[in-house]
Amino acid sequence: MAKQQDFAEKAKKALMEKGVKCPKCGGAKVSTMYINSVKTEKSTYRFNRSMVAVCKCNEKEVYA
Ligand SMILES: [Zn+2]
């Protein structure tokens, strides 16, 4: 369990230190928790949570 936490922390740190840049717009990508509601076959809603990297290219889609 401790090893998994270490890995997650390292991955997080590496991402923050690098500061991922978008090759298209040159802007810094920001990791954001994106919650998407999905309608299921039973007509109920389910929420999908995912981390997305947001920059100028896709911010309109993500924050719409
Ligand atoms: Zn971009």
N, CA, C, O and the ligand as a Tripos MOL2 file, in Angstrom:
@<TRIPOS>MOLECULE
protein
  257   255    65     0     0
PROTEIN
NO_CHARGES

@<TRIPOS>ATOM
      1 N           0.8380   -1.2070    0.0000 N.3       1 MET1
      2 CA          0.0000    0.0000    0.0000 C.3       1 MET1
      3 C           0.8710    1.2540    0.0000 C.2       1 MET1
      4 O           0.6050    2.2150   -0.7210 O.2       1 MET1
      5 N           1.8990    1.2200    0.8120 N.am      2 ALA2
      6 CA          2.7910    2.3780    0.9010 C.3       2 ALA2
      7 C           3.4760    2.6240   -0.4400 C.2       2 ALA2
      8 O           3.7180    3.7620   -0.8410 O.2       2 ALA2
      9 N           3.7800    1.5200   -1.1170 N.am      3 LYS3
     10 CA          4.4690    1.6620   -2.3930 C.3       3 LYS3
     11 C           3.5890    2.3490   -3.4250 C.2       3 LYS3
     12 O           4.0530    3.1710   -4.2150 O.2       3 LYS3
     13 N           2.3190    1.9980   -3.4030 N.am      4 GLN4
     14 CA          1.3940    2.6200   -4.3480 C.3       4 GLN4
     15 C           1.2810    4.1100   -4.0870 C.2       4 GLN4
     16 O           1.2310    4.9090   -5.0220 O.2       4 GLN4
     17 N           1.2420    4.4750   -2.8370 N.am      5 GLN5
     18 CA          1.1530    5.8990   -2.4880 C.3       5 GLN5
     19 C           2.3910    6.6370   -2.9640 C.2       5 GLN5
     20 O           2.3050    7.7410   -3.5020 O.2       5 GLN5
     21 N           3.5340    6.0200   -2.7590 N.am      6 ASP6
     22 CA          4.7790    6.6250   -3.2120 C.3       6 ASP6
     23 C           4.7410    6.9020   -4.7040 C.2       6 ASP6
     24 O           5.1150    7.9740   -5.1790 O.2       6 ASP6
     25 N           4.2840    5.9100   -5.4070 N.am      7 PHE7
     26 CA          4.2350    6.0410   -6.8640 C.3       7 PHE7
     27 C           3.3140    7.1800   -7.2780 C.2       7 PHE7
     28 O           3.6480    7.9710   -8.1610 O.2       7 PHE7
     29 N           2.1660    7.2580   -6.6420 N.am      8 ALA8
     30 CA          1.2020    8.3090   -6.9710 C.3       8 ALA8
     31 C           1.7910    9.6850   -6.6680 C.2       8 ALA8
     32 O           1.6260   10.6310   -7.4380 O.2       8 ALA8
     33 N           2.4700    9.7740   -5.5500 N.am      9 GLU9
     34 CA          3.0740   11.0540   -5.1780 C.3       9 GLU9
     35 C           4.1540   11.4610   -6.1610 C.2       9 GLU9
     36 O           4.2570   12.6260   -6.5460 O.2       9 GLU9
     37 N           4.9520   10.4930   -6.5580 N.am     10 LYS10
     38 CA          6.0390   10.7810   -7.4980 C.3      10 LYS10
     39 C           5.4900   11.2190   -8.8530 C.2      10 LYS10
     40 O           5.9850   12.1620   -9.4710 O.2      10 LYS10
     41 N           4.4610   10.5140   -9.2920 N.am     11 ALA11
     42 CA          3.8610   10.8360  -10.5840 C.3      11 ALA11
     43 C           3.2830   12.2440  -10.5530 C.2      11 ALA11
     44 O           3.4080   13.0040  -11.5130 O.2      11 ALA11
     45 N           2.6620   12.5690   -9.4580 N.am     12 LYS12
     46 CA          2.0620   13.8840   -9.2770 C.3      12 LYS12
     47 C           3.1390   14.9700   -9.2990 C.2      12 LYS12
     48 O           3.0040   15.9960   -9.9650 O.2      12 LYS12
     49 N           4.1920   14.7130   -8.5650 N.am     13 LYS13
     50 CA          5.2920   15.6690   -8.4730 C.3      13 LYS13
     51 C           5.9220   15.8950   -9.8370 C.2      13 LYS13
     52 O           6.1710   17.0300  -10.2410 O.2      13 LYS13
     53 N           6.1740   14.8000  -10.5380 N.am     14 ALA14
     54 CA          6.8150   14.8880  -11.8490 C.3      14 ALA14
     55 C           5.9680   15.7340  -12.7910 C.2      14 ALA14
     56 O           6.4840   16.5440  -13.5610 O.2      14 ALA14
     57 N           4.6700   15.5290  -12.7100 N.am     15 LEU15
     58 CA          3.7600   16.2580  -13.5780 C.3      15 LEU15
     59 C           3.7970   17.7510  -13.2590 C.2      15 LEU15
     60 O           3.8010   18.5880  -14.1610 O.2      15 LEU15
     61 N           3.8220   18.0710  -11.9860 N.am     16 MET16
     62 CA          3.8000   19.4730  -11.5780 C.3      16 MET16
     63 C           5.1180   20.1670  -11.8970 C.2      16 MET16
     64 O           5.1430   21.3340  -12.2860 O.2      16 MET16
     65 N           6.1990   19.4390  -11.7280 N.am     17 GLU17
     66 CA          7.5060   20.0470  -11.9760 C.3      17 GLU17
     67 C           7.7300   20.2990  -13.4530 C.2      17 GLU17
     68 O           8.2930   21.3170  -13.8550 O.2      17 GLU17
     69 N           7.2750   19.3490  -14.2460 N.am     18 LYS18
     70 CA          7.4500   19.4900  -15.6920 C.3      18 LYS18
     71 C           6.6170   20.6490  -16.2260 C.2      18 LYS18
     72 O           7.0770   21.4130  -17.0750 O.2      18 LYS18
     73 N           5.4060   20.7750  -15.7320 N.am     19 GLY19
     74 CA          4.5170   21.7930  -16.2520 C.3      19 GLY19
     75 C           4.2030   21.4780  -17.7010 C.2      19 GLY19
     76 O           4.7750   22.0700  -18.6160 O.2      19 GLY19
     77 N           3.3070   20.5580  -17.8980 N.am     20 VAL20
     78 CA          3.0130   20.0810  -19.2500 C.3      20 VAL20
     79 C           2.4810   21.2250  -20.1060 C.2      20 VAL20
     80 O           1.5560   21.9430  -19.7290 O.2      20 VAL20
     81 N           3.0930   21.3590  -21.2490 N.am     21 LYS21
     82 CA          2.6300   22.3980  -22.1730 C.3      21 LYS21
     83 C           1.9600   21.7810  -23.3850 C.2      21 LYS21
     84 O           2.3280   20.6990  -23.8400 O.2      21 LYS21
     85 N           0.9850   22.4830  -23.8880 N.am     22 CYS22
     86 CA          0.2770   22.0090  -25.0680 C.3      22 CYS22
     87 C           1.0810   22.3630  -26.3130 C.2      22 CYS22
     88 O           1.4930   23.5110  -26.4770 O.2      22 CYS22
     89 N           1.3050   21.3950  -27.1860 N.am     23 PRO23
     90 CA          2.0520   21.6780  -28.4140 C.3      23 PRO23
     91 C           1.2700   22.5520  -29.3900 C.2      23 PRO23
     92 O           1.8580   23.1790  -30.2710 O.2      23 PRO23
     93 N          -0.0290   22.5950  -29.2400 N.am     24 LYS24
     94 CA         -0.8560   23.3630  -30.1740 C.3      24 LYS24
     95 C          -0.8820   24.8490  -29.8370 C.2      24 LYS24
     96 O          -0.5700   25.6900  -30.6800 O.2      24 LYS24
     97 N          -1.2600   25.1690  -28.5870 N.am     25 CYS25
     98 CA         -1.4150   26.5760  -28.2320 C.3      25 CYS25
     99 C          -0.2570   27.0750  -27.3870 C.2      25 CYS25
    100 O          -0.1360   28.2770  -27.1510 O.2      25 CYS25
    101 N           0.6020   26.1600  -26.9260 N.am     26 GLY26
    102 CA          1.7540   26.5790  -26.1340 C.3      26 GLY26
    103 C           1.4050   26.9530  -24.7110 C.2      26 GLY26
    104 O           2.2710   27.3640  -23.9380 O.2      26 GLY26
    105 N           0.1380   26.8110  -24.3630 N.am     27 GLY27
    106 CA         -0.2920   27.1360  -23.0110 C.3      27 GLY27
    107 C          -0.0510   25.9880  -22.0600 C.2      27 GLY27
    108 O           0.0450   24.8350  -22.4790 O.2      27 GLY27
    109 N           0.0450   26.2970  -20.7960 N.am     28 ALA28
    110 CA          0.2330   25.2540  -19.7930 C.3      28 ALA28
    111 C          -1.0590   24.4840  -19.6190 C.2      28 ALA28
    112 O          -2.1480   25.0570  -19.5840 O.2      28 ALA28
    113 N          -0.9160   23.1830  -19.5120 N.am     29 LYS29
    114 CA         -2.1000   22.3590  -19.2810 C.3      29 LYS29
    115 C          -2.3500   22.2470  -17.7950 C.2      29 LYS29
    116 O          -1.4250   22.0560  -17.0050 O.2      29 LYS29
    117 N          -3.5910   22.3670  -17.4290 N.am     30 VAL30
    118 CA         -3.9570   22.2950  -16.0250 C.3      30 VAL30
    119 C          -4.8270   21.0610  -15.8100 C.2      30 VAL30
    120 O          -5.8350   20.8650  -16.4890 O.2      30 VAL30
    121 N          -4.4180   20.2390  -14.8580 N.am     31 SER31
    122 CA         -5.2070   19.0520  -14.5660 C.3      31 SER31
    123 C          -6.4450   19.4410  -13.7700 C.2      31 SER31
    124 O          -6.3560   20.1070  -12.7380 O.2      31 SER31
    125 N          -7.5680   19.0230  -14.2560 N.am     32 THR32
    126 CA         -8.8230   19.3790  -13.6200 C.3      32 THR32
    127 C          -9.6930   18.1430  -13.4650 C.2      32 THR32
    128 O          -9.7100   17.2710  -14.3340 O.2      32 THR32
    129 N         -10.4060   18.0750  -12.3670 N.am     33 MET33
    130 CA        -11.3530   16.9930  -12.1960 C.3      33 MET33
    131 C         -12.5780   17.3210  -13.0260 C.2      33 MET33
    132 O         -13.2340   18.3430  -12.8270 O.2      33 MET33
    133 N         -12.8650   16.4470  -13.9430 N.am     34 TYR34
    134 CA        -13.9640   16.6560  -14.8650 C.3      34 TYR34
    135 C         -15.0710   15.6730  -14.5380 C.2      34 TYR34
    136 O         -14.8700   14.4600  -14.5840 O.2      34 TYR34
    137 N         -16.2320   16.1980  -14.2120 N.am     35 ILE35
    138 CA        -17.3550   15.3300  -13.8760 C.3      35 ILE35
    139 C         -18.3730   15.3710  -14.9890 C.2      35 ILE35
    140 O         -18.8860   16.4280  -15.3570 O.2      35 ILE35
    141 N         -18.6470   14.2150  -15.5080 N.am     36 ASN36
    142 CA        -19.5240   14.0960  -16.6540 C.3      36 ASN36
    143 C         -20.7120   13.2230  -16.2740 C.2      36 ASN36
    144 O         -20.5290   12.1140  -15.7720 O.2      36 ASN36
    145 N         -21.9070   13.7020  -16.5040 N.am     37 SER37
    146 CA        -23.0660   12.8780  -16.1920 C.3      37 SER37
    147 C         -23.4380   12.0490  -17.4080 C.2      37 SER37
    148 O         -23.5190   12.5530  -18.5280 O.2      37 SER37
    149 N         -23.6580   10.7910  -17.1660 N.am     38 VAL38
    150 CA        -23.9620    9.8670  -18.2500 C.3      38 VAL38
    151 C         -25.3030    9.2170  -17.9810 C.2      38 VAL38
    152 O         -25.5460    8.6940  -16.8940 O.2      38 VAL38
    153 N         -26.1650    9.2550  -18.9720 N.am     39 LYS39
    154 CA        -27.4690    8.6290  -18.8110 C.3      39 LYS39
    155 C         -27.3430    7.1430  -19.1000 C.2      39 LYS39
    156 O         -26.8020    6.7410  -20.1300 O.2      39 LYS39
    157 N         -27.8440    6.3400  -18.1860 N.am     40 THR40
    158 CA        -27.7400    4.8940  -18.3780 C.3      40 THR40
    159 C         -28.9790    4.3700  -19.0900 C.2      40 THR40
    160 O         -29.9200    5.1210  -19.3490 O.2      40 THR40
    161 N         -28.9750    3.1130  -19.3970 N.am     41 GLU41
    162 CA        -30.1000    2.5010  -20.0960 C.3      41 GLU41
    163 C         -31.3740    2.5220  -19.2580 C.2      41 GLU41
    164 O         -32.4830    2.4860  -19.7900 O.2      41 GLU41
    165 N         -31.1980    2.5820  -17.9500 N.am     42 LYS42
    166 CA        -32.3660    2.5930  -17.0580 C.3      42 LYS42
    167 C         -32.8700    4.0060  -16.8020 C.2      42 LYS42
    168 O         -33.6630    4.2310  -15.8870 O.2      42 LYS42
    169 N         -32.4130    4.9530  -17.6070 N.am     43 SER43
    170 CA        -32.8270    6.3450  -17.4950 C.3      43 SER43
    171 C         -32.4290    6.9840  -16.1650 C.2      43 SER43
    172 O         -33.0840    7.9120  -15.6900 O.2      43 SER43
    173 N         -31.3800    6.4890  -15.5890 N.am     44 THR44
    174 CA        -30.8370    7.1510  -14.4140 C.3      44 THR44
    175 C         -29.5030    7.7660  -14.8060 C.2      44 THR44
    176 O         -28.9270    7.4400  -15.8440 O.2      44 THR44
    177 N         -29.0350    8.6470  -13.9640 N.am     45 TYR45
    178 CA        -27.7700    9.2860  -14.2950 C.3      45 TYR45
    179 C         -26.6370    8.7550  -13.4330 C.2      45 TYR45
    180 O         -26.7830    8.4940  -12.2380 O.2      45 TYR45
    181 N         -25.5440    8.6150  -14.0770 N.am     46 ARG46
    182 CA        -24.3610    8.1310  -13.4120 C.3      46 ARG46
    183 C         -23.2830    9.1860  -13.6540 C.2      46 ARG46
    184 O         -23.2390    9.7980  -14.7210 O.2      46 ARG46
    185 N         -22.4340    9.3920  -12.6860 N.am     47 PHE47
    186 CA        -21.4130   10.4140  -12.8530 C.3      47 PHE47
    187 C         -20.0440    9.7940  -13.0730 C.2      47 PHE47
    188 O         -19.5730    8.9500  -12.3110 O.2      47 PHE47
    189 N         -19.4520   10.2420  -14.1190 N.am     48 ASN48
    190 CA        -18.0910    9.8120  -14.4280 C.3      48 ASN48
    191 C         -17.1250   10.8970  -13.9760 C.2      48 ASN48
    192 O         -17.2650   12.0610  -14.3510 O.2      48 ASN48
    193 N         -16.1690   10.5170  -13.1880 N.am     49 ARG49
    194 CA        -15.1560   11.4970  -12.7930 C.3      49 ARG49
    195 C         -13.8370   11.1200  -13.4350 C.2      49 ARG49
    196 O         -13.4100    9.9680  -13.3740 O.2      49 ARG49
    197 N         -13.2120   12.0770  -14.0340 N.am     50 SER50
    198 CA        -11.9100   11.7900  -14.6310 C.3      50 SER50
    199 C         -11.0390   13.0340  -14.5710 C.2      50 SER50
    200 O         -11.5370   14.1570  -14.4850 O.2      50 SER50
    201 N          -9.7560   12.8200  -14.6160 N.am     51 MET51
    202 CA         -8.8270   13.9290  -14.6400 C.3      51 MET51
    203 C          -8.5280   14.2690  -16.0900 C.2      51 MET51
    204 O          -8.1660   13.4000  -16.8830 O.2      51 MET51
    205 N          -8.6820   15.5330  -16.4250 N.am     52 VAL52
    206 CA         -8.3510   15.9390  -17.7770 C.3      52 VAL52
    207 C          -7.3550   17.0900  -17.7300 C.2      52 VAL52
    208 O          -7.3640   17.9020  -16.8050 O.2      52 VAL52
    209 N          -6.5170   17.1430  -18.7190 N.am     53 ALA53
    210 CA         -5.5730   18.2480  -18.8460 C.3      53 ALA53
    211 C          -6.2230   19.3090  -19.7200 C.2      53 ALA53
    212 O          -6.5410   19.0720  -20.8850 O.2      53 ALA53
    213 N          -6.4130   20.4810  -19.1320 N.am     54 VAL54
    214 CA         -7.1370   21.5270  -19.8340 C.3      54 VAL54
    215 C          -6.1910   22.6400  -20.2750 C.2      54 VAL54
    216 O          -5.3740   23.1270  -19.4940 O.2      54 VAL54
    217 N          -6.3170   23.0250  -21.5270 N.am     55 CYS55
    218 CA         -5.6160   24.2010  -22.0320 C.3      55 CYS55
    219 C          -6.6010   24.9680  -22.9000 C.2      55 CYS55
    220 O          -7.7960   24.6690  -22.9030 O.2      55 CYS55
    221 N          -6.1100   25.9440  -23.6260 N.am     56 LYS56
    222 CA         -7.0200   26.7730  -24.4210 C.3      56 LYS56
    223 C          -7.7520   25.9790  -25.4980 C.2      56 LYS56
    224 O          -8.8640   26.3290  -25.8930 O.2      56 LYS56
    225 N          -7.1180   24.9100  -25.9680 N.am     57 CYS57
    226 CA         -7.7150   24.1140  -27.0450 C.3      57 CYS57
    227 C          -9.0270   23.4530  -26.6290 C.2      57 CYS57
    228 O          -9.9480   23.3380  -27.4370 O.2      57 CYS57
    229 N          -9.1140   23.0210  -25.3760 N.am     58 ASN58
    230 CA        -10.3000   22.2520  -25.0080 C.3      58 ASN58
    231 C         -11.0540   22.8240  -23.8100 C.2      58 ASN58
    232 O         -11.9880   22.1950  -23.3130 O.2      58 ASN58
    233 N         -10.6630   24.0010  -23.3430 N.am     59 GLU59
    234 CA        -11.3240   24.5290  -22.1540 C.3      59 GLU59
    235 C         -12.8100   24.7910  -22.3890 C.2      59 GLU59
    236 O         -13.6250   24.6700  -21.4750 O.2      59 GLU59
    237 N         -13.1470   25.1490  -23.6190 N.am     60 LYS60
    238 CA        -14.5610   25.4270  -23.9160 C.3      60 LYS60
    239 C         -15.3920   24.1580  -23.8030 C.2      60 LYS60
    240 O         -16.5210   24.1810  -23.3130 O.2      60 LYS60
    241 N         -14.8200   23.0570  -24.2620 N.am     61 GLU61
    242 CA        -15.5520   21.7910  -24.1750 C.3      61 GLU61
    243 C         -15.6790   21.3300  -22.7400 C.2      61 GLU61
    244 O         -16.7270   20.8460  -22.3120 O.2      61 GLU61
    245 N         -14.5970   21.4900  -22.0110 N.am     62 VAL62
    246 CA        -14.5780   20.9830  -20.6380 C.3      62 VAL62
    247 C         -15.4470   21.8200  -19.7210 C.2      62 VAL62
    248 O         -16.1660   21.2760  -18.8820 O.2      62 VAL62
    249 N         -15.3930   23.1320  -19.8660 N.am     63 TYR63
    250 CA        -16.1390   23.9970  -18.9520 C.3      63 TYR63
    251 C         -17.5080   24.3770  -19.4800 C.2      63 TYR63
    252 O         -18.1930   25.1980  -18.8700 O.2      63 TYR63
    253 N         -17.9150   23.8090  -20.5800 N.am     64 ALA64
    254 CA        -19.2050   24.1630  -21.1650 C.3      64 ALA64
    255 C         -20.3380   23.8180  -20.2150 C.2      64 ALA64
    256 O         -21.5040   24.0450  -20.5370 O.2      64 ALA64
    257 ZN         -3.7670   23.7420  -26.3130 Zn       65 ZN65
@<TRIPOS>BOND
     1     1     2 1
     2     2     3 1
     3     3     4 2
     4     3     5 am
     5     5     6 1
     6     6     7 1
     7     7     8 2
     8     7     9 am
     9     9    10 1
    10    10    11 1
    11    11    12 2
    12    11    13 am
    13    13    14 1
    14    14    15 1
    15    15    16 2
    16    15    17 am
    17    17    18 1
    18    18    19 1
    19    19    20 2
    20    19    21 am
    21    21    22 1
    22    22    23 1
    23    23    24 2
    24    23    25 am
    25    25    26 1
    26    26    27 1
    27    27    28 2
    28    27    29 am
    29    29    30 1
    30    30    31 1
    31    31    32 2
    32    31    33 am
    33    33    34 1
    34    34    35 1
    35    35    36 2
    36    35    37 am
    37    37    38 1
    38    38    39 1
    39    39    40 2
    40    39    41 am
    41    41    42 1
    42    42    43 1
    43    43    44 2
    44    43    45 am
    45    45    46 1
    46    46    47 1
    47    47    48 2
    48    47    49 am
    49    49    50 1
    50    50    51 1
    51    51    52 2
    52    51    53 am
    53    53    54 1
    54    54    55 1
    55    55    56 2
    56    55    57 am
    57    57    58 1
    58    58    59 1
    59    59    60 2
    60    59    61 am
    61    61    62 1
    62    62    63 1
    63    63    64 2
    64    63    65 am
    65    65    66 1
    66    66    67 1
    67    67    68 2
    68    67    69 am
    69    69    70 1
    70    70    71 1
    71    71    72 2
    72    71    73 am
    73    73    74 1
    74    74    75 1
    75    75    76 2
    76    75    77 am
    77    77    78 1
    78    78    79 1
    79    79    80 2
    80    79    81 am
    81    81    82 1
    82    82    83 1
    83    83    84 2
    84    83    85 am
    85    85    86 1
    86    86    87 1
    87    87    88 2
    88    87    89 am
    89    89    90 1
    90    90    91 1
    91    91    92 2
    92    91    93 am
    93    93    94 1
    94    94    95 1
    95    95    96 2
    96    95    97 am
    97    97    98 1
    98    98    99 1
    99    99   100 2
   100    99   101 am
   101   101   102 1
   102   102   103 1
   103   103   104 2
   104   103   105 am
   105   105   106 1
   106   106   107 1
   107   107   108 2
   108   107   109 am
   109   109   110 1
   110   110   111 1
   111   111   112 2
   112   111   113 am
   113   113   114 1
   114   114   115 1
   115   115   116 2
   116   115   117 am
   117   117   118 1
   118   118   119 1
   119   119   120 2
   120   119   121 am
   121   121   122 1
   122   122   123 1
   123   123   124 2
   124   123   125 am
   125   125   126 1
   126   126   127 1
   127   127   128 2
   128   127   129 am
   129   129   130 1
   130   130   131 1
   131   131   132 2
   132   131   133 am
   133   133   134 1
   134   134   135 1
   135   135   136 2
   136   135   137 am
   137   137   138 1
   138   138   139 1
   139   139   140 2
   140   139   141 am
   141   141   142 1
   142   142   143 1
   143   143   144 2
   144   143   145 am
   145   145   146 1
   146   146   147 1
   147   147   148 2
   148   147   149 am
   149   149   150 1
   150   150   151 1
   151   151   152 2
   152   151   153 am
   153   153   154 1
   154   154   155 1
   155   155   156 2
   156   155   157 am
   157   157   158 1
   158   158   159 1
   159   159   160 2
   160   159   161 am
   161   161   162 1
   162   162   163 1
   163   163   164 2
   164   163   165 am
   165   165   166 1
   166   166   167 1
   167   167   168 2
   168   167   169 am
   169   169   170 1
   170   170   171 1
   171   171   172 2
   172   171   173 am
   173   173   174 1
   174   174   175 1
   175   175   176 2
   176   175   177 am
   177   177   178 1
   178   178   179 1
   179   179   180 2
   180   179   181 am
   181   181   182 1
   182   182   183 1
   183   183   184 2
   184   183   185 am
   185   185   186 1
   186   186   187 1
   187   187   188 2
   188   187   189 am
   189   189   190 1
   190   190   191 1
   191   191   192 2
   192   191   193 am
   193   193   194 1
   194   194   195 1
   195   195   196 2
   196   195   197 am
   197   197   198 1
   198   198   199 1
   199   199   200 2
   200   199   201 am
   201   201   202 1
   202   202   203 1
   203   203   204 2
   204   203   205 am
   205   205   206 1
   206   206   207 1
   207   207   208 2
   208   207   209 am
   209   209   210 1
   210   210   211 1
   211   211   212 2
   212   211   213 am
   213   213   214 1
   214   214   215 1
   215   215   216 2
   216   215   217 am
   217   217   218 1
   218   218   219 1
   219   219   220 2
   220   219   221 am
   221   221   222 1
   222   222   223 1
   223   223   224 2
   224   223   225 am
   225   225   226 1
   226   226   227 1
   227   227   228 2
   228   227   229 am
   229   229   230 1
   230   230   231 1
   231   231   232 2
   232   231   233 am
   233   233   234 1
   234   234   235 1
   235   235   236 2
   236   235   237 am
   237   237   238 1
   238   238   239 1
   239   239   240 2
   240   239   241 am
   241   241   242 1
   242   242   243 1
   243   243   244 2
   244   243   245 am
   245   245   246 1
   246   246   247 1
   247   247   248 2
   248   247   249 am
   249   249   250 1
   250   250   251 1
   251   251   252 2
   252   251   253 am
   253   253   254 1
   254   254   255 1
   255   255   256 2
@<TRIPOS>SUBSTRUCTURE
     1 MET1         2 RESIDUE 1 A MET
     2 ALA2         6 RESIDUE 1 A ALA
     3 LYS3        10 RESIDUE 1 A LYS
     4 GLN4        14 RESIDUE 1 A GLN
     5 GLN5        18 RESIDUE 1 A GLN
     6 ASP6        22 RESIDUE 1 A ASP
     7 PHE7        26 RESIDUE 1 A PHE
     8 ALA8        30 RESIDUE 1 A ALA
     9 GLU9        34 RESIDUE 1 A GLU
    10 LYS10       38 RESIDUE 1 A LYS
    11 ALA11       42 RESIDUE 1 A ALA
    12 LYS12       46 RESIDUE 1 A LYS
    13 LYS13       50 RESIDUE 1 A LYS
    14 ALA14       54 RESIDUE 1 A ALA
    15 LEU15       58 RESIDUE 1 A LEU
    16 MET16       62 RESIDUE 1 A MET
    17 GLU17       66 RESIDUE 1 A GLU
    18 LYS18       70 RESIDUE 1 A LYS
    19 GLY19       74 RESIDUE 1 A GLY
    20 VAL20       78 RESIDUE 1 A VAL
    21 LYS21       82 RESIDUE 1 A LYS
    22 CYS22       86 RESIDUE 1 A CYS
    23 PRO23       90 RESIDUE 1 A PRO
    24 LYS24       94 RESIDUE 1 A LYS
    25 CYS25       98 RESIDUE 1 A CYS
    26 GLY26      102 RESIDUE 1 A GLY
    27 GLY27      106 RESIDUE 1 A GLY
    28 ALA28      110 RESIDUE 1 A ALA
    29 LYS29      114 RESIDUE 1 A LYS
    30 VAL30      118 RESIDUE 1 A VAL
    31 SER31      122 RESIDUE 1 A SER
    32 THR32      126 RESIDUE 1 A THR
    33 MET33      130 RESIDUE 1 A MET
    34 TYR34      134 RESIDUE 1 A TYR
    35 ILE35      138 RESIDUE 1 A ILE
    36 ASN36      142 RESIDUE 1 A ASN
    37 SER37      146 RESIDUE 1 A SER
    38 VAL38      150 RESIDUE 1 A VAL
    39 LYS39      154 RESIDUE 1 A LYS
    40 THR40      158 RESIDUE 1 A THR
    41 GLU41      162 RESIDUE 1 A GLU
    42 LYS42      166 RESIDUE 1 A LYS
    43 SER43      170 RESIDUE 1 A SER
    44 THR44      174 RESIDUE 1 A THR
    45 TYR45      178 RESIDUE 1 A TYR
    46 ARG46      182 RESIDUE 1 A ARG
    47 PHE47      186 RESIDUE 1 A PHE
    48 ASN48      190 RESIDUE 1 A ASN
    49 ARG49      194 RESIDUE 1 A ARG
    50 SER50      198 RESIDUE 1 A SER
    51 MET51      202 RESIDUE 1 A MET
    52 VAL52      206 RESIDUE 1 A VAL
    53 ALA53      210 RESIDUE 1 A ALA
    54 VAL54      214 RESIDUE 1 A VAL
    55 CYS55      218 RESIDUE 1 A CYS
    56 LYS56      222 RESIDUE 1 A LYS
    57 CYS57      226 RESIDUE 1 A CYS
    58 ASN58      230 RESIDUE 1 A ASN
    59 GLU59      234 RESIDUE 1 A GLU
    60 LYS60      238 RESIDUE 1 A LYS
    61 GLU61      242 RESIDUE 1 A GLU
    62 VAL62      246 RESIDUE 1 A VAL
    63 TYR63      250 RESIDUE 1 A TYR
    64 ALA64      254 RESIDUE 1 A ALA
    65 ZN65       257 GROUP 0 **** ****
